[in-house]
Amino acid sequence: MRKIAVAAIMLAGLLLPAHAQQGKYDAEDAAKKRDAETLDKQYKTILQLTDKTTPTKTDPWQNMRGTQNEPPKPRKN
C-alpha cells in the first residue's frame, strides 16, 4: 500500500508542472490566429484580383506540332 501511495504522489508531482504550463501561450496563440486570419484575407483578395480569363490549360508543345492541314515540323539534329 505504501508503494502505491508513493507512486501516486510522484505521478502527481510530475503532472503538476505540465498542467501549470498550459496557460502561458494564450497571447501567442491569439497573435498567431490573428496573423493567420490576416493572411487568409490577403490570399482571398489576391485570388479575386487574378485574371480569370487566362486559359487554364496550356500546351507547351503547341509550336512544335503542325496544324491538321500542315505536316509536323521536322526535327533538328
N, C-alpha and C positions, 0 to 999 in steps of 0.2 A: 504494500500500500504506500509505503514511503517513497518507493521508486516512481510510482505513478504521480504522486504529488510533486516531486522534484521535477519530473519531466514536464508536467503541466506548467509549472512556474517558469521553467526555462523556455518553453514554447511561447508563453505569454510575453516573456522578456524579449524574444526575437520578433514578435509580431507588432509590438507597440511602436518601435521606431518606424517601421514601414507604414503603419497607419498614420503616424504623425506627419509624414512627408507628402501625403496625398493632397493637402490643401495649398501647397506652396505655388503651384503652377497655374492658378486661375487667371491671373493677369496676363501671363504669357499666352495662355490658350485663347483668351479673348482677343489679344492683338493678332494672333495667327489667324483666327477666324475672320476678323475684320479685313486683314490683308487678302485672305482667300476670296472673300466676297467682292472686294475691290477688283481683284484680278479677274474674277468671273464676269463682272460688269464690263471691264475693258475688253475682254475676249468676245463677249456678245456684241459689243459695239463695233468692233473690228469686223466681225462676221457679217453684220448688217451693211457695213460700208464697202465690202468687197464687191467687185463687179460680178454679177451672176450671169452676164450674157456671154462670158467666155466659154468656149466649149470644154466640157469636162473630159471628153475623150480625145486625145491627140494621137496621131500616128507618127512616130518618129521616122518611119521608113517611107513616108509619103513621097519624098523626092526621088527615091530610088526605084520605085515602081512606075511603070508606064500606065497610061490610061487603058481602057478596054480596047480602043481602036489602035493604039500605038504599042508596038512591042516593047518589052522591058529594055532598059539601057544595058549595054554590055559592061561586064566587069573590067576594071583596070587592074592589071597585074603589076 
